[in-house]
Amino acid sequence: PGFENLTMGYNKYLRPYFGGEPVQIAMSLDIASISSISESDMDYTATIYLRQRWTDPRLVFHGNKSFTLDARLVELLWVPDTYIVESKRSFLHDVTVGNRLIRLFSNGTILYALRITTTVACNMDLSKYPMDTQTCRLQLESWGYDENDVIFTWLRGNDSVHGIEKLRLSQYTVERYYTLVSKSQQETGRYPRLTLQFELRRNVLYFILETYVPSTLLVMLSWVSFWITLDSVPARTCIGVTTVLSMTTLMIGSRSSLSKTNCFIKAIDVYLGICFSFIFGALVEYAVAHYSSSQKCVAKGPREGPANELTKEMEEANITNILNNSITNYKQKISFTSIEISSDDVNCGDLTMKTHQKIKYVLRKKMNRIISYFTIQNPSNVDHYSKLLFPLFFMLVNVFYWAYYLYF
């Protein structure tokens, strides 16, 4: 029979079984490619072959043959109003003609296939970047027909999706995928929805070679200064400043690729921050050791001055005590009738320590004792301990870092 006879009296504006049972639409997908996955825009772009099957009793004809019709005849038939949920941009390929297929079977079954390229939003959690695993979805839903009009089903369950296991992506590996059937509750009703959910695991090897290894080597380079003597100021300062600047450049470069997601504290940012802290700590360690060494050298000479002053003060105190005792004894043994010697007539102010000098001496002694607690007695020991403590702490931090981000 001709197609004109089949469509005679056919109303494309009414669905099959209009006013009766819902139309069952079985779908299958072929994932041709996933061209890009963008962390900055949080989306992915995929090219898919969408195939939909349903039965329209108005198109039944005798025989057991099937006919492939011109794609332009789709304008004469009723087709489902399927759309891609969370799609940002989509287009139907039209080279050399519109990439659509219509195949009609004798029992009234219609196969409608489309080739679509779509950019779909994918909410990503980048807190473990680049050791993250992202879960993205491709959802198909009916726009106008609710569950009373159409029912969506996968043609063969998980086997309805092909091609995704063969994908070769630049940064990701497809871990697993599965299909779901659900309903979407909207204000206008409940609509059928099919979901393809797939997990993408990022390949971390590139980031290890690009970021982790260089940053670790920079930290190890900063430890070289511990084996250089404190007197080599230009050498140690050059190593410290150079490693700090190199680490800063590495941090800026790692964040430039994700300029729009800087609000996330990512795993790679944590590691770079740790490395920067160790490099900066090595520079500060030299500053502390060199300052302590210079202070020790300066303090060797002037220490004799306070000791002499203390000796002089003690001698003055002893002389004063002797004079006071002598005057007292003299007053007791000698008495004059007309002249009375009183202790008030003896001016001992020039012989005794003034009160404020005593207070100054006591405070100075206390301050020297407090400062001695925070003074490094042997500055060379700072480098000696740093040779052991810096690598040890860095190894411990690495153990906790990789254990947390890989297994938790």
Secondary structure as UniProt FT lines:
FT   HELIX           3..6
FT   TURN            7..9
FT   TURN            12..13
FT   TURN            16..19
FT   STRAND          23..38
FT   TURN            39..42
FT   STRAND          43..55
FT   HELIX           57..59
FT   STRAND          66..69
FT   HELIX           71..76
FT   STRAND          82..85
FT   STRAND          87..92
FT   STRAND          100..105
FT   TURN            106..107
FT   STRAND          109..121
FT   TURN            127..130
FT   STRAND          133..142
FT   TURN            147..149
FT   STRAND          150..154
FT   HELIX           157..160
FT   STRAND          161..162
FT   HELIX           164..166
FT   STRAND          172..186
FT   TURN            187..188
FT   STRAND          189..202
FT   HELIX           205..207
FT   HELIX           208..212
FT   HELIX           213..222
FT   HELIX           223..227
FT   TURN            230..231
FT   HELIX           233..256
FT   TURN            257..258
FT   HELIX           259..261
FT   TURN            262..263
FT   HELIX           267..300
FT   TURN            301..303
FT   HELIX           304..333
FT   HELIX           343..345
FT   TURN            349..351
FT   HELIX           355..373
FT   HELIX           380..407
//
